[in-house]
Amino acid sequence: MKVILQRDVPKVGRGGDIVTVADGYARNYLFPRQYAVPATGGYLKHHEARNARLKAVGDQQHQQAEQQAEKLAGVTATILGKVGSGTKLYGSVTAQDVSEAIMRATGIEIDKRRIGLVDPIKSLGVYSVPVRLGSDHHVTVNVDVTTEAELERRAAEAEAQAAAEAGAQAIEAD
């Protein structure tokens, strides 16, 4: 019997597929659980219209994911943490914290469930965190977990380097 799957069914097919299954399997398992409908005229027309809508939405989501991937490529999100005497954090950095840091750095809102942080980050450093933007779009974002004092030290170094370069250019101009 040919059926149209309404959702993914393991070892049978993905939602929207038209597959052939045993009559008993369809009547006793797929239909009662509303996993599938018979592939008849009315359902086939509905299926084609639904596929056209889903394709349009899928194309739009695909394009949006590509744009987000371009914006996130090479981005470093900074998270400030409090530490004791070493580099171990008080508490930890979670996917929610990474999501908020990405939002601050780029303005792109990423759901915390799309951030591939296996374990929470518990010490200072720069980490590569995978982010899933769509079914086939993945990007790696660098997350810099640092302290406020370290951030101020880096800013002071950058200012000193900029002043040194400006001084060198002034000497060359003379």
N, CA, C and O of each residue as an XYZ file, in Angstrom:
696
protein
N       0.848     -1.171      0.000
C       0.000      0.000      0.000
C       0.893      1.234      0.000
O       1.873      1.304      0.742
N       0.546      2.204     -0.838
C       1.288      3.460     -0.886
C       0.682      4.416      0.131
O      -0.535      4.582      0.208
N       1.570      5.049      0.916
C       1.131      6.008      1.924
C       1.999      7.262      1.827
O       3.112      7.232      1.302
N       1.458      8.358      2.346
C       2.202      9.615      2.454
C       2.540      9.792      3.925
O       1.645      9.914      4.761
N       3.825      9.806      4.240
C       4.238      9.948      5.640
C       4.008     11.382      6.100
O       4.379     12.333      5.412
N       3.396     11.524      7.260
C       3.132     12.841      7.830
C       4.313     13.339      8.660
O       4.476     14.545      8.849
N       5.127     12.425      9.150
C       6.318     12.772      9.932
C       7.363     11.692      9.716
O       7.080     10.663      9.103
N       8.548     11.916     10.207
C       9.625     10.942     10.053
C       9.273      9.662     10.791
O       8.832      9.693     11.940
N       9.475      8.529     10.113
C       9.258      7.217     10.719
C      10.556      6.442     10.519
O      10.962      6.212      9.380
N      11.223      6.031     11.619
C      12.496      5.319     11.490
C      12.368      4.084     10.601
O      11.400      3.331     10.705
N      13.340      3.888      9.741
C      13.455      2.754      8.830
C      12.363      2.709      7.769
O      12.252      1.722      7.043
N      11.542      3.779      7.667
C      10.502      3.828      6.641
C      10.743      5.026      5.729
O      10.835      4.865      4.512
N      10.846      6.219      6.297
C      11.083      7.402      5.484
C      10.897      8.680      6.273
O      10.592      8.663      7.466
N      11.086      9.783      5.582
C      10.952     11.101      6.201
C       9.562     11.649      5.943
O       8.875     11.212      5.020
N       9.153     12.604      6.757
C       7.853     13.234      6.591
C       7.712     13.830      5.203
O       8.614     14.519      4.728
N       6.579     13.570      4.544
C       6.345     14.060      3.199
C       6.688     13.055      2.119
O       6.306     13.251      0.965
N       7.399     11.980      2.452
C       7.741     10.960      1.469
C       6.526     10.107      1.137
O       5.663      9.876      1.984
N       6.471      9.644     -0.098
C       5.462      8.668     -0.506
C       6.179      7.330     -0.572
O       7.093      7.149     -1.376
N       5.764      6.388      0.277
C       6.437      5.096      0.380
C       5.422      3.965      0.261
O       4.222      4.163      0.452
N       5.925      2.782     -0.057
C       5.094      1.589     -0.114
C       5.392      0.762      1.126
O       6.546      0.430      1.397
N       4.344      0.429      1.879
C       4.484     -0.381      3.090
C       3.450     -1.503      3.049
O       2.530     -1.488      2.231
N       3.612     -2.464      3.934
C       2.646     -3.561      4.032
C       1.291     -3.009      4.477
O       1.223     -2.070      5.270
N       0.217     -3.602      3.958
C      -1.131     -3.136      4.288
C      -1.376     -3.146      5.792
O      -1.893     -2.173      6.342
N      -1.012     -4.229      6.459
C      -1.243     -4.342      7.901
C      -0.455     -3.309      8.688
O      -0.958     -2.759      9.668
N       0.766     -3.044      8.272
C       1.595     -2.047      8.953
C       0.949     -0.669      8.847
O       0.928      0.098      9.809
N       0.426     -0.371      7.665
C      -0.230      0.920      7.470
C      -1.497      1.012      8.304
O      -1.689      1.990      9.026
N      -2.368      0.002      8.217
C      -3.663      0.055      8.921
C      -3.517     -0.028     10.437
O      -4.248      0.641     11.167
N      -2.577     -0.846     10.916
C      -2.486     -1.100     12.355
C      -1.491     -0.211     13.095
O      -1.580     -0.068     14.315
N      -0.557      0.378     12.381
C       0.453      1.186     13.073
C       0.473      2.640     12.579
O       0.315      3.566     13.375
N       0.664      2.839     11.282
C       0.858      4.199     10.765
C      -0.406      5.050     10.825
O      -0.356      6.197     11.270
N      -1.539      4.504     10.384
C      -2.775      5.297     10.360
C      -3.284      5.638     11.757
O      -3.611      6.799     12.003
N      -3.367      4.674     12.695
C      -3.896      5.032     14.026
C      -3.053      6.082     14.754
O      -3.591      6.885     15.516
N      -1.755      6.083     14.528
C      -0.869      7.045     15.192
C      -0.731      8.337     14.384
O      -0.004      9.249     14.778
N      -1.423      8.406     13.272
C      -1.403      9.554     12.360
C       0.008      9.861     11.854
O       0.387     11.019     11.678
N       0.774      8.790     11.626
C       2.090      8.930     11.028
C       1.996      8.991      9.511
O       2.926      9.457      8.852
N       0.871      8.521      8.940
C       0.727      8.477      7.491
C      -0.740      8.546      7.107
O      -1.631      8.316      7.924
N      -0.967      8.872      5.834
C      -2.311      8.845      5.245
C      -2.198      8.071      3.937
O      -1.118      8.015      3.349
N      -3.303      7.469      3.468
C      -3.238      6.730      2.202
C      -2.921      7.675      1.041
O      -3.359      8.825      1.031
N      -2.167      7.186      0.078
C      -1.784      7.998     -1.082
C      -2.887      7.925     -2.131
O      -2.740      7.256     -3.154
N      -3.996      8.620     -1.868
C      -5.120      8.671     -2.805
C      -5.192     10.063     -3.415
O      -4.427     10.950     -3.038
N      -6.107     10.253     -4.351
C      -6.211     11.502     -5.109
C      -6.220     12.766     -4.279
O      -5.390     13.649     -4.494
N      -7.150     12.875     -3.324
C      -7.267     14.089     -2.518
C      -6.041     14.341     -1.670
O      -5.575     15.475     -1.558
N      -5.516     13.279     -1.069
C      -4.327     13.432     -0.237
C      -3.108     13.803     -1.082
O      -2.246     14.562     -0.638
N      -3.038     13.261     -2.308
C      -1.902     13.588     -3.173
C      -1.913     15.062     -3.578
O      -0.859     15.698     -3.620
N      -3.091     15.611     -3.876
C      -3.186     17.039     -4.218
C      -2.775     17.898     -3.025
O      -2.029     18.867     -3.167
N      -3.274     17.525     -1.851
C      -2.920     18.245     -0.625
C      -1.415     18.147     -0.380
O      -0.778     19.121      0.021
N      -0.858     16.965     -0.624
C       0.567     16.716     -0.423
C       1.408     17.609     -1.348
O       2.412     18.174     -0.915
N       1.001     17.737     -2.619
C       1.747     18.568     -3.566
C       1.713     20.043     -3.161
O       2.726     20.737     -3.248
N       0.552     20.515     -2.722
C       0.438     21.913     -2.281
C       1.295     22.148     -1.039
O       1.965     23.174     -0.917
N       1.262     21.192     -0.129
C       2.051     21.296      1.111
C       3.544     21.312      0.783
O       4.297     22.098      1.358
N       3.974     20.446     -0.141
C       5.385     20.403     -0.520
C       5.836     21.714     -1.145
O       6.956     22.164     -0.901
N       4.980     22.330     -1.946
C       5.331     23.615     -2.560
C       5.526     24.687     -1.491
O       6.468     25.477     -1.560
N       4.624     24.711     -0.494
C       4.759     25.687      0.603
C       6.029     25.424      1.399
O       6.775     26.351      1.712
N       6.275     24.149      1.728
C       7.455     23.807      2.519
C       8.743     24.119      1.765
O       9.729     24.542      2.370
N       8.742     23.916      0.459
C       9.936     24.217     -0.330
C      10.228     25.715     -0.300
O      11.384     26.118     -0.169
N       9.195     26.535     -0.419
C       9.393     27.987     -0.380
C       9.941     28.419      0.976
O      10.868     29.225      1.053
N       9.363     27.882      2.035
C       9.833     28.215      3.386
C      11.248     27.691      3.590
O      12.086     28.381      4.171
N      11.522     26.479      3.118
C      12.852     25.892      3.252
C      13.909     26.694      2.523
O      15.014     26.878      3.031
N      13.574     27.176      1.323
C      14.519     28.002      0.568
C      14.824     29.301      1.307
O      15.969     29.752      1.336
N      13.807     29.892      1.896
C      13.990     31.141      2.642
C      14.864     30.895      3.873
O      15.755     31.691      4.169
N      14.615     29.795      4.590
C      15.418     29.477      5.766
C      16.855     29.167      5.372
O      17.788     29.534      6.086
N      17.037     28.495      4.243
C      18.371     28.168      3.755
C      19.157     29.448      3.454
O      20.329     29.564      3.812
N      18.507     30.393      2.801
C      19.153     31.665      2.467
C      19.496     32.453      3.736
O      20.568     33.050      3.833
N      18.585     32.447      4.700
C      18.826     33.148      5.958
C      19.993     32.509      6.707
O      20.818     33.216      7.286
N      20.069     31.180      6.699
C      21.165     30.483      7.375
C      22.501     30.811      6.713
O      23.508     30.961      7.405
N      22.526     30.924      5.391
C      23.760     31.289      4.694
C      24.224     32.689      5.086
O      25.414     32.914      5.304
N      23.282     33.629      5.176
C      23.630     34.992      5.567
C      24.176     35.021      6.993
O      25.157     35.711      7.270
N      23.544     34.275      7.894
C      24.016     34.228      9.271
C      25.393     33.580      9.343
O      26.238     34.017     10.123
N      25.629     32.550      8.546
C      26.930     31.885      8.544
C      28.026     32.847      8.103
O      29.124     32.834      8.660
N      27.736     33.679      7.109
C      28.719     34.666      6.656
C      29.032     35.677      7.757
O      30.187     36.055      7.948
N      28.000     36.112      8.478
C      28.208     37.094      9.550
C      28.969     36.490     10.726
O      29.754     37.181     11.375
N      28.740     35.203     11.007
C      29.354     34.574     12.170
C      30.762     34.053     11.898
O      31.501     33.773     12.842
N      31.146     33.919     10.638
C      32.465     33.391     10.304
C      33.544     34.318     10.861
O      33.551     35.515     10.576
N      34.434     33.767     11.640
C      35.541     34.534     12.188
C      35.204     35.421     13.366
O      36.046     36.209     13.797
N      34.000     35.320     13.901
C      33.589     36.157     15.032
C      34.124     35.562     16.333
O      34.117     34.345     16.519
N      34.582     36.424     17.219
C      34.976     36.000     18.558
C      34.047     36.671     19.558
O      34.004     37.897     19.662
N      33.310     35.856     20.284
C      32.396     36.358     21.313
C      33.125     36.325     22.648
O      33.735     35.315     22.998
N      33.065     37.416     23.389
C      33.768     37.518     24.666
C      32.790     37.360     25.813
O      31.729     37.983     25.843
N      33.175     36.511     26.757
C      32.372     36.294     27.961
C      33.263     36.596     29.158
O      34.351     36.036     29.294
N      32.790     37.483     30.020
C      33.547     37.818     31.224
C      33.165     36.862     32.338
O      31.988     36.578     32.561
N      34.186     36.371     33.035
C      33.938     35.463     34.144
C      34.748     35.868     35.355
O      35.710     36.628     35.251
N      34.353     35.357     36.493
C      35.085     35.618     37.730
C      35.891     34.375     38.069
O      35.399     33.249     37.987
N      37.154     34.610     38.456
C      38.043     33.495     38.770
C      38.665     33.697     40.137
O      38.670     34.795     40.693
N      39.185     32.605     40.655
C      39.907     32.660     41.922
C      41.371     32.945     41.639
O      41.687     33.844     40.860
N      42.259     32.199     42.254
C      43.680     32.448     42.090
C      44.220     31.894     40.774
O      45.226     32.394     40.271
N      43.588     30.890     40.213
C      44.065     30.301     38.957
C      43.220     30.733     37.780
O      42.811     31.889     37.668
N      42.971     29.783     36.913
C      42.160     30.075     35.732
C      40.795     29.406     35.791
O      40.041     29.448     34.819
N      40.474     28.794     36.914
C      39.191     28.112     37.044
C      38.095     29.121     37.398
O      38.254     29.940     38.303
N      36.979     29.043     36.663
C      35.874     29.979     36.855
C      35.042     29.635     38.080
O      34.935     28.473     38.473
N      34.458     30.666     38.674
C      33.390     30.451     39.640
C      32.149     30.189     38.797
O      31.736     31.062     38.033
N      31.559     29.039     38.912
C      30.430     28.692     38.052
C      30.957     28.176     36.727
O      32.086     27.690     36.657
N      30.158     28.273     35.678
C      30.579     27.796     34.369
C      29.873     28.590     33.275
O      28.900     29.300     33.529
N      30.380     28.456     32.066
C      29.795     29.110     30.903
C      28.957     28.071     30.167
O      29.470     27.031     29.754
N      27.667     28.353     30.005
C      26.743     27.411     29.379
C      26.396     27.857     27.957
O      26.835     28.912     27.499
N      25.612     27.046     27.279
C      25.164     27.379     25.924
C      24.356     28.675     25.931
O      24.428     29.453     24.980
N      23.595     28.911     26.985
C      22.819     30.153     27.094
C      23.757     31.364     27.144
O      23.495     32.382     26.502
N      24.847     31.252     27.903
C      25.827     32.341     27.977
C      26.479     32.594     26.615
O      26.690     33.742     26.223
N      26.795     31.514     25.902
C      27.396     31.642     24.574
C      26.407     32.315     23.624
O      26.792     33.177     22.834
N      25.143     31.925     23.699
C      24.102     32.520     22.858
C      23.997     34.023     23.102
O      23.907     34.804     22.154
N      24.008     34.424     24.357
C      23.927     35.845     24.696
C      25.170     36.603     24.218
O      25.063     37.741     23.762
N      26.350     35.975     24.322
C      27.584     36.623     23.873
C      27.581     36.806     22.355
O      28.051     37.827     21.853
N      27.054     35.826     21.628
C      26.950     35.948     20.169
C      25.991     37.078     19.817
O      26.237     37.841     18.883
N      24.906     37.181     20.564
C      23.921     38.244     20.331
C      24.568     39.617     20.540
O      24.340     40.535     19.752
N      25.376     39.759     21.599
C      26.051     41.033     21.862
C      27.083     41.351     20.778
O      27.231     42.505     20.375
N      27.796     40.323     20.311
C      28.880     40.547     19.353
C      28.378     40.804     17.933
O      28.979     41.589     17.200
N      27.281     40.150     17.538
C      26.852     40.228     16.137
C      25.436     40.739     15.934
O      25.088     41.187     14.842
N      24.619     40.677     16.973
C      23.218     41.051     16.817
C      22.362     39.915     16.289
O      21.168     40.103     16.054
N      22.948     38.740     16.099
C      22.205     37.580     15.601
C      21.754     36.748     16.791
O      22.562     36.363     17.637
N      20.459     36.475     16.849
C      19.918     35.684     17.945
C      19.989     34.201     17.580
O      19.409     33.768     16.585
N      20.703     33.436     18.393
C      20.864     32.001     18.190
C      20.242     31.288     19.383
O      20.540     31.613     20.532
N      19.384     30.323     19.109
C      18.766     29.541     20.175
C      19.843     28.701     20.860
O      20.723     28.156     20.194
N      19.776     28.597     22.174
C      20.808     27.872     22.919
C      20.866     26.397     22.528
O      21.906     25.761     22.699
N      19.774     25.843     22.009
C      19.772     24.433     21.608
C      20.551     24.209     20.322
O      20.864     23.068     19.982
N      20.869     25.274     19.607
C      21.634     25.151     18.367
C      23.144     25.277     18.604
O      23.937     25.162     17.670
N      23.524     25.512     19.847
C      24.942     25.659     20.177
C      25.461     24.309     20.655
O      24.931     23.723     21.599
N      26.494     23.829     19.994
C      27.008     22.485     20.250
C      28.034     22.423     21.365
O      29.119     21.872     21.186
N      27.701     22.977     22.493
C      28.594     22.944     23.648
C      28.322     21.650     24.404
O      27.270     21.508     25.027
N      29.262     20.702     24.356
C      29.049     19.393     24.967
C      29.020     19.510     26.484
O      28.077     19.053     27.129
N      30.036     20.111     27.040
C      30.121     20.324     28.488
C      30.281     21.818     28.743
O      30.843     22.526     27.907
N      29.799     22.307     29.879
C      29.996     23.725     30.198
C      31.485     24.064     30.300
O      32.295     23.225     30.697
N      31.832     25.286     29.942
C      33.215     25.752     30.018
C      33.487     26.172     31.451
O      32.724     26.946     32.029
N      34.588     25.658     32.036
C      34.860     25.915     33.446
C      36.187     26.609     33.704
O      36.579     26.779     34.859
N      36.896     27.019     32.635
C      38.150     27.733     32.854
C      38.347     28.788     31.767
O      37.681     28.763     30.731
N      39.269     29.710     32.020
C      39.553     30.791     31.080
C      40.193     30.241     29.816
O      40.828     29.186     29.836
N      40.023     30.959     28.726
C      40.659     30.560     27.476
C      39.781     30.874     26.285
O      38.687     31.423     26.420
N      40.283     30.513     25.111
C      39.534     30.690     23.869
C      39.092     29.309     23.408
O      39.904     28.393     23.288
N      37.803     29.172     23.154
C      37.220     27.887     22.780
C      36.531     28.011     21.427
O      35.948     29.048     21.112
N      36.601     26.954     20.636
C      35.867     26.884     19.372
C      34.564     26.154     19.643
O      34.566     24.994     20.053
N      33.458     26.833     19.414
C      32.144     26.274     19.716
C      31.358     26.134     18.413
O      31.158     27.121     17.704
N      30.908     24.909     18.088
C      30.109     24.736     16.872
C      28.689     25.260     17.059
O      28.083     25.082     18.116
N      28.165     25.907     16.018
C      26.798     26.434     16.035
C      26.081     25.879     14.806
O      26.582     25.981     13.686
N      24.915     25.298     15.024
C      24.107     24.730     13.946
C      23.061     25.769     13.553
O      22.178     26.094     14.346
N      23.159     26.287     12.339
C      22.245     27.332     11.885
C      21.049     26.764     11.141
O      19.987     27.386     11.114
N      21.200     25.629     10.556
C      20.128     24.968      9.827
C      20.486     23.508      9.692
O      21.463     23.046     10.281
N      19.709     22.783      8.926
C      19.973     21.358      8.808
C      21.315     21.081      8.139
O      21.937     20.055      8.418
N      21.774     21.970      7.266
C      23.041     21.737      6.586
C      24.024     22.901      6.707
O      24.995     22.968      5.953
N      23.786     23.804      7.631
C      24.692     24.933      7.848
C      25.256     24.874      9.262
O      24.527     24.943     10.252
N      26.582     24.743      9.321
C      27.273     24.738     10.605
C      28.394     25.767     10.522
O      29.014     25.943      9.473
N      28.641     26.432     11.617
C      29.723     27.408     11.672
C      30.368     27.289     13.048
O      29.710     26.919     14.021
N      31.650     27.602     13.124
C      32.361     27.561     14.394
C      32.626     28.991     14.849
O      33.173     29.807     14.108
N      32.225     29.273     16.082
C      32.410     30.596     16.665
C      33.452     30.479     17.770
O      33.401     29.555     18.582
N      34.394     31.410     17.801
C      35.380     31.434     18.878
C      34.779     32.152     20.075
O      34.222     33.242     19.946
N      34.897     31.533     21.232
C      34.393     32.114     22.470
C      35.593     32.365     23.372
O      36.310     31.437     23.746
N      35.801     33.627     23.716
C      36.914     34.025     24.573
C      36.374     34.230     25.981
O      35.661     35.198     26.247
N      36.716     33.316     26.876
C      36.304     33.436     28.270
C      37.460     34.097     29.004
O      38.550     33.533     29.097
N      37.217     35.296     29.524
C      38.285     36.082     30.127
C      37.756     36.852     31.332
O      36.559     36.846     31.616
N      38.672     37.511     32.030
C      38.275     38.339     33.173
C      38.250     39.799     32.737
O      38.781     40.152     31.684
N      37.639     40.629     33.543
C      37.567     42.053     33.231
C      38.959     42.680     33.273
O      39.267     43.549     32.457
N      39.803     42.251     34.214
C      41.160     42.787     34.314
C      41.965     42.454     33.053
O      42.704     43.299     32.547
N      41.823     41.234     32.551
C      42.526     40.830     31.332
C      42.041     41.644     30.137
O      42.837     42.033     29.282
N      40.753     41.898     30.078
C      40.173     42.690     28.992
C      40.728     44.115     29.022
O      41.051     44.677     27.975
N      40.840     44.699     30.218
C      41.409     46.041     30.362
C      42.884     46.052     29.963
O      43.354     47.002     29.335
N      43.617     44.986     30.331
C      45.033     44.886     29.977
C      45.201     44.836     28.455
O      46.089     45.487     27.904
N      44.346     44.062     27.781
C      44.402     43.972     26.318
C      44.102     45.328     25.676
O      44.751     45.716     24.705
N      43.115     46.048     26.223
C      42.764     47.368     25.686
C      43.938     48.330     25.852
O      44.235     49.109     24.947
N      44.607     48.279     27.010
C      45.762     49.149     27.249
C      46.893     48.813     26.278
O      47.547     49.714     25.752
N      47.129     47.516     26.036
C      48.162     47.108     25.080
C      47.831     47.617     23.676
O      48.709     48.100     22.962
N      46.570     47.506     23.291
C      46.151     47.959     21.958
C      46.351     49.463     21.822
O      46.793     49.936     20.775
N      46.029     50.224     22.877
C      46.228     51.674     22.848
C      47.709     52.018     22.751
O      48.096     52.911     21.997
N      48.540     51.305     23.522
C      49.975     51.563     23.493
C      50.547     51.248     22.115
O      51.390     51.986     21.605
N      50.092     50.158     21.518
C      50.572     49.791     20.190
C      50.126     50.820     19.151
O      50.900     51.179     18.264
N      48.894     51.291     19.256
C      48.391     52.307     18.325
C      49.181     53.607     18.478
O      49.495     54.263     17.485
N      49.505     53.983     19.728
C      50.285     55.196     19.970
C      51.695     55.043     19.406
O      52.240     55.990     18.837
N      52.288     53.861     19.558
C      53.628     53.621     19.030
C      53.628     53.706     17.505
O      54.551     54.267     16.915
N      52.607     53.154     16.871
C      52.513     53.221     15.409
C      52.308     54.660     14.946
O      52.888     55.081     13.945
N      51.484     55.413     15.672
C      51.257     56.819     15.322
C      52.556     57.612     15.470
O      52.863     58.473     14.645
N      53.314     57.315     16.525
C      54.602     57.982     16.731
C      55.584     57.632     15.628
O      56.331     58.496     15.170
N      55.594     56.381     15.196
C      56.494     55.952     14.127
C      56.118     56.624     12.811
O      56.998     56.996     12.035
N      54.843     56.780     12.556
C      54.402     57.448     11.331
C      54.746     58.934     11.369
O      55.089     59.519     10.342
N      54.654     59.547     12.557
C      54.993     60.970     12.692
C      56.479     61.182     12.437
O      56.867     62.176     11.824
N      57.315     60.254     12.903
C      58.761     60.364     12.695
C      59.083     60.199     11.214
O      59.928     60.913     10.674
N      58.398     59.242     10.551
C      58.630     59.030      9.120
C      58.193     60.245      8.308
O      58.795     60.552      7.279
N      57.153     60.933      8.762
C      56.641     62.103      8.042
C      57.629     63.265      8.107
O      57.681     64.099      7.203
N      58.410     63.308      9.184
C      59.385     64.406      9.334
C      60.534     64.139      8.448
O      61.478     64.928      8.406
